[in-house]
Amino acid sequence: SCTKDAAFTSQAGPLLSIKTLQGYAGFMQGANAAMPGCTFEIVSSAYDKKRNNAQITSVFKGTHSKEVKGFPPVTNKSTVSDYTYVMFFDEDQKIKKILKVWNAHYSAGELGWN
């Protein structure tokens, strides 16, 4: 679970203005709607007890096949995109912040969004 005001940060272009985990969840709802049937596979995970954080690296796969407000027009192109989450926990082990490392420019290119 996460704190009520959990933060979100990323240097990926489409995510720069998103500052809360709730806001990021909304973005991902749109992405999932635009790419029905999209999947992810966790390829690595680790927990750093000293710094009280966890890292998860995954591969996202999706095809842009649905029109969704806030996303480019349908391209029917696909992406296979690596990303990493770093989750920072508070003293109650609730997520207080998530950092996403993602090459959004690469994914946008594969999807025909550039």
VENWO-V234811 format. One record per pair of residues at least 6 apart in sequence whose ideal C-beta (glycine too) atoms are under 8 Angstrom apart, sorted by the first residue. I is the first residue (numbers start at 1). J is the second residue. Records with the same first field share a line. If there is no record, write none. Layout:
BEGIN
I=J ; J
END
This chain:
BEGIN
1=94 ; 95
2=21 ; 94 ; 95 ; 96
3=90 ; 94 ; 95 ; 96
5=20
6=20 ; 21 ; 22 ; 94 ; 95 ; 96 ; 97 ; 98
7=19 ; 20 ; 21 ; 96 ; 97 ; 98
8=15 ; 18 ; 19 ; 20 ; 21 ; 23 ; 24 ; 97 ; 98 ; 99 ; 100
9=19 ; 97 ; 98 ; 99 ; 100
10=16 ; 18 ; 99 ; 100 ; 101 ; 102
11=101
12=100 ; 101 ; 102 ; 103 ; 104
13=104 ; 105 ; 108
14=27 ; 104 ; 108
15=24 ; 27 ; 100 ; 102 ; 104
18=24 ; 27
21=95 ; 97 ; 98
24=98 ; 100
30=68 ; 69 ; 70 ; 71
31=38 ; 62 ; 71
32=38
33=66 ; 68
34=64 ; 65 ; 66 ; 67 ; 68 ; 71 ; 74
35=62 ; 63 ; 64 ; 65 ; 66
36=65 ; 66
37=62 ; 63
38=60 ; 61 ; 62 ; 63
39=60 ; 61 ; 62
40=58 ; 59 ; 60 ; 61
41=58 ; 59 ; 61
42=56 ; 57 ; 58
43=57 ; 58 ; 59
44=55 ; 56 ; 57
45=54 ; 55 ; 56 ; 57
46=54 ; 55
47=53 ; 54
48=54 ; 55
52=88 ; 89
53=86 ; 87 ; 88 ; 89
54=86 ; 87 ; 89
55=84 ; 85 ; 86 ; 87
56=84 ; 85 ; 87
57=82 ; 83 ; 84
58=82 ; 83 ; 84 ; 85
59=80 ; 81 ; 82
60=79 ; 80 ; 81 ; 82 ; 83 ; 107
61=78 ; 79 ; 80 ; 81
62=78 ; 79
63=76 ; 77 ; 78
64=71 ; 72 ; 74 ; 75 ; 76 ; 77 ; 78 ; 111 ; 112 ; 113
65=74 ; 76
66=74
67=73 ; 74
72=111 ; 112 ; 113
75=111 ; 112 ; 113
77=110 ; 111 ; 112
78=110 ; 111
79=107 ; 110 ; 111
80=110
81=102 ; 103 ; 106 ; 107 ; 110
82=102 ; 103
83=100 ; 101 ; 102
84=100 ; 101 ; 102
85=98 ; 99 ; 100 ; 101
86=98 ; 99 ; 101
87=95 ; 97 ; 98
88=95 ; 96 ; 97 ; 98 ; 99
89=95 ; 96
90=96
105=114
108=114
END
